[in-house]
Amino acid sequence: MEGQTLVTKNAMEQLSQAEGNFAAKKKADALAIFNSIPMPKEKDEDWRYTKIDALKIENFSLNPKTKISASVLSEDLIEKGVVLTDINTALDKYPIAQEYFFKQTKIDKDKFVALSAAHFNSGIFLYVPKNIELEAPIRINFEGAGILHNLVIVEPNSKLDFIEEYSGEDESGQLNVCITEVFANQNSKINYNHVNNWTKNMHNFTNIVGSVERDASINWVSGCFGGKFNRLRIDSLFNGAGSECSNVGIFLGKGGEHIDFTTNMYHNVENTTNEVLVDGILKDESSSVYRGLIKIDKQAQKTWSYLQNHILKLGEKTLANSIPSLKIDANDVKASHGATVGQVNDEHMFYLMARGLSREEAEALIVEGFFEPVIQKIPSEELREKIREMVRK
């Protein structure tokens, strides 16, 4: 994308606070829903092995100031109708933003989705018209906690590479709640890359929902690092025949961190394809839960869907849970899942230490070797190197 540059970190820090009637009404409606939904319990299916009963939302600021930096669009792309702006401006200025806002995301099913809908004060809006192929990725950096709503719309026959990175400031009592809606319309292709690297005091609740129409595809790449509590949920909705998704995820927990990672694949129509691979490593006293759902409706014949999850534990005090599941109502499909949770092989550790490596060096080598097959599936070389560096750190 000729002419595209990355602006300075604070260039989008002061997002538009002008709130039109549409956003104000949506927030008011969502606030009533938020107040009516109880806090989730560990016994709830979507929250198994994650206990947040003690979390008091009222103890956190619901008006944090996230610093956002973003790619600058070239004049050529602007002339072609590509739009990149903040969500408040978009909802006030662009009818299509209003049309797609919460189009596929249900507010009344999740306390934290309702929280975002009721209190969001920033986020980004990206629109790519039909028949546009962006040559360079759009990059967005979010720094610090926020109550966010992001909206990405790619029209038919267009292509987008998108990279978003989230990082926290080292402050106490941080709450980040983010809803991102992604729409891949007919025959479009989106490579969507999400990486978060939180500080130890962050409580993160991020929901990403992708709608994939006929012959379109979304390739998800995600990495979860850090945070006292780090929850990432990615829902893929196959709404058009011939739609495809791949989902590659990595998470690493340390100290007393808890990682909550979910991928849900909803095959709603026939002839759709999906493959999920999520691997994680836990060390110290960290814990995790991975939930992976493949749901195939009765009319979704000729679906191919596969899911696998592997978790490696470094230490006896770690706790890992893996919950893959299939819900299949069609009979002409191929669907399967696999999951493993295991400790580091003592023989491997002994072999490396016998050749002069310290325990820390041997452990680091095993970690890198465990993640490398997953990292190799990431299309972007830049992102592969970034994640390798985060793993090493």
C-alpha positions, -999 to +999 in steps of 0.1 A: +000+000+000+020+029-013+021+059+010+011+040+041+030+049+073+025+043+110+017+074+129+033+083+163+020+064+193-002+093+206-017+103+172-050+086+179-049+089+217-074+117+217-103+100+200-135+118+192-157+121+222-186+134+202-214+109+208-244+110+184-279+100+192-273+065+178-245+056+201-262+073+231-294+053+226-274+020+221-255+026+253-287+034+273-303+002+260-272-019+268-269-004+303-303-018+312-292-052+299-259-050+317-275-043+350-299-072+346-272-098+339-256-115+369-219-120+372-209-153+356-203-184+378-178-211+374-206-236+369-217-218+338-207-237+307-188-207+291-169-201+324-160-236+335-126-236+354-126-198+355-136-183+388-142-146+389-168-143+416-146-120+436-141-096+407-159-063+416-165-043+384-173-012+405-137-012+417-124-004+382-126+028+362-151+024+334-137+055+316-100+046+310-080+064+284-065+040+259-037+053+237-043+042+202-019+045+172-028+034+137-017+032+102-022+062+080-041+055+048-026+067+015-045+093-005-051+066-031-069+044-007-090+072+007-101+081-028-112+045-033-134+047-002-113+030+024-121+044+059-101+041+091-113+062+120-125+060+156-157+042+164-175+073+178-169+092+146-180+062+125-213+057+143-220+094+140-210+098+103-213+065+085-247+047+081-229+014+073-212+015+108-247+017+123-259-011+101-231-035+112-229-024+149-237-055+170-251-072+139-237-106+149-229-101+186-255-108+212-255-083+241-278-102+265-257-134+268-225-122+285-220-097+313-188-083+298-202-080+263-230-059+278-204-039+297-186-030+266-218-021+248-229+002+277-196+019+284-173+018+253-156+051+248-131+043+221-122+018+194-116+018+157-137+015+126-122+001+094-141-002+061-127-017+029-150-013-002-154-040-028-126-050-052-098-034-031-067-054-022-045-037+004-009-044-003+004-036+032-012-045+066-032-021+086-017-019+121-034-008+153-017-005+187-037-002+219-018+008+250-034+007+284-068-005+296-099+004+278-136-002+272-135-007+235-156-015+205-139-022+171-157-028+138-140-042+107-159-045+074-144-059+042-167-059+012-168-085-016-137-094-035-114-074-013-084-085+008-071-072+042-041-080+064-048-066+099-025-066+129-036-054+163-015-054+194-026-047+230-003-039+259-008-027+295+006+000+316+020-012+350-007+001+372-029-016+398-066-025+392-068-024+354-098-037+335-098-041+297-131-050+280-131-052+242-156-063+216-144-066+180-168-075+151-153-086+118-172-090+086-158-109+056-183-104+028-186-125-003-153-137-017-132-115+005-101-126+025-090-113+059-058-122+077-066-111+112-037-111+137-043-104+174-015-102+200-019-091+236+010-087+261-005-075+294+012-064+326+006-084+358-023-063+371-045-065+340-080-082+339-087-086+302-120-097+286-118-097+248-145-111+225-138-112+187-167-123+164-161-130+127-189-134+101-177-152+070-200-151+039-200-171+007-165-181-006-149-157+020-122-166+045-107-154+078-074-166+089-071-159+127-037-157+144-037-149+181-012-147+210-020-143+247+007-133+271+005-119+306-022-104+327-036-114+361-066-127+342-066-129+304-097-141+286-098-142+248-128-156+229-130-159+191-163-169+175-163-178+138-197-178+121-198-196+088-228-179+071-220-186+034-213-217+014-177-221+006-165-201+035-133-210+053-114-203+085-081-212+101-073-204+137-038-205+150-034-196+187-006-195+213-007-187+250+019-186+277+011-183+314+036-176+342+036-166+379+000-167+391-016-158+358-048-173+345-054-177+307-090-183+295-089-191+257-120-200+237-126-207+200-161-214+188-168-225+152-205-222+141-211-240+108-245-226+097-245-235+060-232-263+038-197-268+024-176-249+049-140-256+061-123-249+094-090-259+111-080-248+147-047-253+164-042-237+198-011-245+219-001-232+253+026-234+280+022-229+317+049-224+342+053-214+379+017-214+395-002-203+364-034-219+352-054-221+320-086-233+304-090-239+267-125-244+253-130-254+217-164-259+201-173-271+166-210-268+161-225-280+128-262-273+121-285-298+103-283-279+070-245-276+071-237-307+051-203-313+035-185-295+063-149-302+072-138-291+106-109-300+128-096-288+162-066-296+182-051-282+214-019-290+232-007-277+266+027-282+281+032-278+319+065-267+333+062-274+370+039-294+394+019-263+405+005-254+372-031-263+363-044-268+328-078-277+315-088-285+279-124-288+268-128-296+231-164-304+220-184-314+190-221-307+184-231-322+151-266-323+137-256-331+100-247-365+087-225-358+057-195-341+074-160-347+086-153-333+121-129-343+148-109-329+177-078-338+198-063-325+230-032-333+251-020-319+285+014-331+297+046-323+316+080-317+302+097-351+296+124-356+323+145-375+298+146-346+274+155-323+302+183-346+315+196-350+279+200-312+274+214-306+309+239-334+304+253-315+275+261-284+295+229-264+295+215-250+327+179-260+337+167-226+326+184-229+292+171-264+287+136-253+296+138-223+272+149-246+244+120-270+251+095-241+251+108-227+218+107-262+203+072-268+215+058-235+200+078-236+167+055-259+147+026-235+156+046-204+148+055-218+114+018-217+105+017-179+109+018-164+074+035-131+084+073-134+090+072-102+109+046-116+133+064-149+136+096-131+148+076-109+172+060-139+188+092-158+190+108-128+208+078-126+232+082-164+240+119-160+247+112-131+271 
